[in-house]
Amino acid sequence: MTMLVRAEIEERIAQGQLTFTPELDELQLQAHAVDLRLGYTFLVPRQWQVTDVGRVALTFDHLEGGEQRFDVVELEPGQYFEVLVGEGVIASTLERIALPNDLVGHLYPRSSVNRRGLAVDLSGIVDAGYQGNLIIPVHNNSLSRVVRIYPGERFCQLTLTRLTAPAMPRASRYQNKDIVVGVLPEQNSEEVALIRAGRVDELKRRFKVGPGKAEP
């Protein structure tokens, strides 16, 4: 695998094999990466709700998903977002990207963001063939300082790596989805049921790869 440099990134864009919407500007193109800008939509986790029994804490179960577990904050141009002390929120990139099947991306925080006291945990892979905005988890690690962030500022860096052969990726749950969907439930209901029951050994047998795969 080989990481693309600026000239190769620009060539892919010119050929229509790699797209960013809105289009990149000159400030975003780096020697071997692309700076992505912060979008206007933020998800703030809810901590409690009122039910028939009273005010109760919200327990988040990612296996069930959780659109209802977030408040959506949609900013207008010129507005900013303040991340409170100890608060964690979900943001997204301004740019919607579309990767070809022979490129994967890696998303990293810009060092200037980390120096403000924000933890931006972007160690995941952007799958080959992915289309959509990218999610940015943001946490204020400061013990006493509210940190202000601005939609449109360069917030993270995307590197692009060429695969040795085109991949045949499965469509992501978040392919072409808006950030406001929150956390989607796992797609495989059988996998979820086995995990909930603590039957991981059975899960591994049932979904074994290659010869000897167990029958359902």
C-alpha positions, 0 to 999 in steps of 0.5 A, spaced: 500 500 500 502 507 498 500 513 501 498 518 495 502 525 495 498 532 493 500 531 486 496 524 486 490 527 490 489 532 485 490 527 479 484 523 482 480 529 483 481 531 476 479 525 473 473 524 477 475 518 481 475 522 488 470 527 490 469 532 495 463 536 496 463 542 496 470 542 492 476 543 496 480 550 496 487 551 496 488 551 503 486 544 504 491 541 500 497 538 504 503 535 501 500 528 503 493 529 506 487 533 505 485 538 511 477 537 512 473 542 515 468 542 520 461 542 519 455 545 522 451 539 525 453 537 532 450 531 536 450 532 544 448 526 548 442 526 552 443 524 560 436 524 562 429 523 560 422 524 564 418 517 564 412 515 568 416 513 573 420 520 574 426 523 571 431 517 569 438 517 567 439 515 559 443 508 559 446 508 552 446 501 548 449 501 542 446 495 539 440 498 539 442 505 536 440 511 539 437 517 534 433 519 540 439 519 545 442 526 542 440 533 541 441 536 534 444 542 534 444 545 527 448 552 526 447 558 521 453 561 518 457 565 523 455 562 529 460 557 533 459 551 538 462 551 545 464 544 547 463 544 555 468 542 560 468 534 560 463 534 554 463 529 549 459 531 542 459 528 535 460 533 529 461 531 522 466 534 516 463 539 512 465 535 506 462 529 503 467 525 500 466 519 495 472 514 495 474 509 489 474 502 490 482 502 490 483 507 496 482 507 503 482 513 508 485 515 515 482 520 519 487 524 524 486 530 528 490 537 526 495 538 532 492 545 533 486 542 535 489 537 540 493 543 543 486 547 545 485 541 549 480 537 545 481 530 544 479 528 537 479 520 536 480 519 529 484 512 528 479 509 524 479 507 517 474 510 511 473 504 507 474 504 500 468 506 496 465 510 502 460 516 500 458 521 505 460 525 510 465 523 516 464 523 523 468 527 528 468 525 535 470 531 540 471 531 547 473 537 551 479 534 556 480 541 560 478 541 567 476 548 567 476 551 560 470 551 555 473 550 548 470 554 542 470 551 535 467 554 528 464 551 523 468 551 516 475 551 520 480 546 518 479 541 523 482 534 521 486 531 516 485 525 511 490 521 508 489 516 502 492 510 501 492 506 495 490 498 495 494 493 492 488 491 488 481 494 488 476 492 494 469 489 494 467 493 500 460 492 503 456 498 504 457 501 511 451 503 515 452 510 514 453 510 507 450 516 504 447 517 511 446 524 515 449 525 522 442 526 525 441 519 524 445 518 531 448 511 532 445 506 528 443 499 531 448 493 528 445 490 522 446 483 523 440 481 528 443 474 529 449 477 531 446 482 536 442 476 539 448 472 540 452 477 543 447 479 548 446 472 550 453 471 551 454 466 546 460 468 543 463 461 542 457 460 538 457 466 534 464 464 532 462 457 529 456 460 526 460 465 522 466 461 521 470 463 515 472 458 509 472 450 510 468 448 516 463 453 516 457 451 521 450 450 518 445 455 521 
